């Protein structure tokens, strides 16, 4: 896979939490990086976000119905925003990288 291919991919991991699922997804190029903004230190940890490397549309198929989602990166957060899964005010900017969490009760 060339650089151009991985630039358009996201890493997605589905974790079962009791009866619920947590879907964590990040832009592939962020996996393993540490973001810092003031006192905020955010690690895009492989053990949390590292899973299947898929394109955005494949990730969105999983995210749409998930009760709990955790997203970081322009690619995946922008797509969730376009689909109305995330409110713009629920997006936190960490060193220019958007991050959001959604919990559906």
C-alpha angles and dihedrals in degrees: 000000000000128000092261091057096052091045089068096045133094131205113231130187127184117204125185114226106187104298094342133078128226115205115197119186135172137174105271094238091060097056110120095009128125118222121201130193117164107305092346115103112180121185117200089211121201091217091059105032101021112106135102119358106226140155119264096257091054090049092049091054088061096039097050095072100030116117093211126032134176116189134179129177138054095261099054098033093049091052092049088049092050090052092050095244093121131044113228091234090057092065118100119201113221110183090328094313117114119230130181142168127203125193117185116198 
